[in-house]
Amino acid sequence: MYTKGNKTNGLTPVTSEWMKQIMSDKSLVENLISIYGSPVNLHHLTTFSANIKKFKELFKQYDLKHQIYYARKANKSKSLVQHALNNGIGVDTASFRELEQSLALGGTGKTLVLTSAIKTREQYALAIKKQVPIILDNIDECELANAIALEVGETAVIGFRVSGFEVDNKKLYSRFGFDIESLKQFIFENIGGQLKYKHLNIKGLHFHLDGYSTLERGKALSDCITIVSELNEGGFGLEFIDIGGGILINYLEKEQEWINFDSQLREQVASGKGNLTFNQNGLGYELINGNVERSLKTYPYYNKVNGVDFLKGVLEYKASEESLPNFSKLQSGNIELRIEPGRSLLNQVGMTVAKVAHRKQDARGQWLVGLEMNMSQMMSSSEDFLLDPYFIYEDDSSDKSAVDVFFTGAYCLERDLLLKRKITLPQLPKIGDLVAFVNTAGYMMHFFETEAHLFELSANLSFESSEKLSASDFVNDDNL
Ligand SMILES: *Cc1c(COP(=O)(O)O)cnc(C)c1O
């Protein structure tokens, strides 16, 4: 059987039926772990397809020319790239290997885009040969793309990354992109025709903003529409605006739990008492001159407005009372809207399961439960993964006293705690019991995974819905 940690006072994750189906089948998971090792990452392709469909339907509803590029950096599995292409969407690539592999899996110049932060000669050459649009960030990149296009004997299809949008009288800073104030002039003076960069064929504009503001994205899109119109009036033929990713998702079932957790955490920081988190980690909050200052350094796990509704906010944005909303301007300008969702396409797609290796009581009397996995196998830029894990165990009537535990990992670091939050379980786990972390497909599995101690990287398995699952229904990504 299985149960969620923290029966009361928890952070209850939104948990799909497929996850429950797997967790109720302990022998299936044991079987998978005995074949593939611990931890094992499971990917439900049926949910991935459903997420794609929701975005497609939104664009249809707004009658927009569009393309969706799955940002594969959020999860390295080939199965998802393949599935994205099979579902008629594209893939956003950000390195040579991401590009090369996506081409090998069936991607083309029509379905891929290259948005790498650092671009090598090999990346330009491959992208240009395959006519994959390259999103350029600066003048050095224009030089190199132009030179390599000449060598390859093809024009390079490009878009420009734009930054420096002004929102509420404040300029948004970014290390990426061309500043919006000088971009238009730069393009008129340098791109195409017989100008300096004659081998660059500009097809669109691109931005990807830090943070999760629909207002900022709405304003940025509106500004880009204006520039595209002006460039096209001046003889260019820009076809798309790509607004990147960063579409919020919601991880938690109850807003109240999120609010409660935040106030309990602040209370712990203020009082210096409690064991909500390991060593009273403030997860970003600090006590400064007697006050709780700074902020929670985690993903905002609860979001009322998320997914397609988040995107609606960007599409409905109006630059002023009198002006038309973004979606109308895109329609009348015949501009294709592109998005590059990573995390939001992976919502509810993945789960990570690990095996209990040992239990011990530390000198403070706290129970530490060692799992056969390490901190890098469930790590993001967030200070903690604030979802209650599930405990999969044999129902054992002998000893049933609830116990508070911290899950510890395999790296030789004091800080290898898989979750910083204390988890209350109905009984002390036994060696060989299982712990499942849900909704880990977006960034949690691979983004920071390392091979310290020569640990094997975790196996990535994909599967589709079926009433009865057995180990043979799961495809190992290494075999694709
Ligand atoms: C990271 C990134 C994305 C994906 O962002 P999500 O938050 O996962 O949706 C898309 N485009 C660019 C350029 C990125 O850097």
The ligand as a Gaussian input file, in Angstrom:
#p B3LYP/6-31G(d) Opt

LIG

0 1
 C       14.495000      27.645000     -20.238000
 C       13.954000      28.177000     -21.485000
 C       12.687000      27.775000     -21.927000
 C       11.761000      26.884000     -21.116000
 O       11.344000      27.486000     -19.948000
 P       10.217000      26.790000     -19.007000
 O       10.198000      27.642000     -17.799000
 O       10.657000      25.413000     -18.736000
 O        8.937000      26.818000     -19.752000
 C       12.260000      28.243000     -23.157000
 N       13.028000      29.067000     -23.910000
 C       14.249000      29.487000     -23.506000
 C       15.038000      30.390000     -24.385000
 C       14.752000      29.055000     -22.292000
 O       15.950000      29.485000     -21.878000

